[in-house]
Amino acid sequence: MEKILNYDNFDSAVGSGVVLVDFWACWCGPCKMLAPSVEELSEEYDGRATVCKVDVDECPELASRFGIMSIPTVLFFKDGELKQKVVGYHMKREYAAILDTLLA
């Protein structure tokens, strides 16, 4: 299960290890298409990487902080440092490949 992030827990959540953060909204069609892949990645990488979600409608300042203009946008962090940004819907294997690279 993905962890839901907000202003209070964002920095601590991405501060250590490998973290995937999905910026999404309930009204976004591509976000709904991506959701099952994000959930599967959460299960498949359990214990190795953290998978999180940020609702841009609930946390617009977080979206603004990272220059997110389109959703879905997936950010990849390693030990608190932003390593990669993927904008738009992509296949699950593409996100998995990034996680694998960051975990190597």
C-alpha positions, 0 to 999 in steps of 0.5 A: 500500500502506498503511503499518502504524503502531505506537508507534514510528512513529505521531507521525512518520507523522502529523506532516506532510502529510495522513494517513488512519489506519484503526484496525482489528482482524483479527476486525472484520467492518466493518473487513474491509469497509472494507479494500479502500476503504482500499487503493484510497485509498492508491493513488489518493492516493499522493504527495498523502496518506499512508494508514496502519493501526493494529491496535488489538489490537497497539497498544491504547494508541494506540487509547486515546490517541485515545478509540477505542471502536469500530472501524473508526475512521478519523482524519484528520490534517493536519500533526500535528493531528487534523482529523476522526474517522469512526467505523464503516463508510462509503463510500469516497467519504466518506473521499475527500471528507475527504481532498480537503477537507484537501488543498485 
